[in-house]
Amino acid sequence: MTFNPNKYKTAKDAAKAFYNFLAAKYGKEEVFIYSPEETAKNMGNNYYNWWVTYEAGEFDWAIPASFKIAGATWHTEPYYGFDLMFFDD
């Protein structure tokens, strides 16, 4: 099973698909997804984006992943080394 970011037109769709990809591979108890509303509530209003976290992953996994996971109208950025934020452009 692989994750193909080019299939998704929005950050929302990509984040949900990436969450499902990680959850299927590592288990739902290890992976979390937060909506923009939940992200803003937890991190402050400067962050209004989809947030996927996998704290049990390899050290700093989200940093190299952020360079590989992007679409034509959305992109990702790491937050710490184990969170990946999905933004619409």
N, C-alpha and C positions, 0 to 999 in steps of 0.2 A: 504494500500500500504506500502510495506517495501522495504528496500534496502539490498540486499544480496551481500556483497563484494566478496564472493567466486566465483561468476559467471564471474569475469573479470580477464583476463590474463595480462593486462598492466595497468599502471597508467593512461594512456590516456583514455582508455575505462571506467575505474572505475570513474575517475573524471567527464567525460561526463554523465555517468549514475547517479552519485550522484547529479550533478547539476540538471539534469532532475527530479530526485526524489524530491529535495528541491523546485524547481520551480513549480512543480505540486502541492505540498503541501502548499506552502506559496506565490506563485506568482512570475513571472519573474522579476517584478520590485524590488523584495527584494533580489534576489540571482544573483551572478555574477560568471562567469568562465573566466579564462585567460589561454591562451596557454603558453608553455615555453618561446616563444619569447616575448610575452606580459609581462610575469612575470619578465623576465630579464630586459626589458626596464623600467618597473615601480620600480623594487626593486634592480637592479644591477645584474651584471653578475654572482654573486655567487649563484643566485637563478635561476635555469633553470629547472622548473618543472611545472606541472599543478596546478592551484590555484583556489579553490572554496571559495567564501566568502558569508557569510550570517550575516550581521551586526545586523539585527533586531531579531536574535535568542535569546534564553536564555543566560544569562550571562555565558561566558566561555564554551559554548557548544562544541567547537572544541577540548578541552583538553580531556574529557572522550571519545569523538568520535574517537580520534586518536588511542586509545587503542583497539577499537572494529573494526575499518575499516582498513583492510589490506588483501592482497592476498598472494599467494605463491611466486610471483616474484616482488611485489611492496609493498610499505607501505605508511602511512600518518604521518604527523607531524603537530601540530597546529602552527600557526603563530598568535600571540596575542590569544585572546580567541574566535575569530569569523571567523578565516580563517583556512582552512584545505588545506595543501599542499600534493600533490600526487607525489611520487617518484618511478621510477623503481629502483629495487635493482641492 
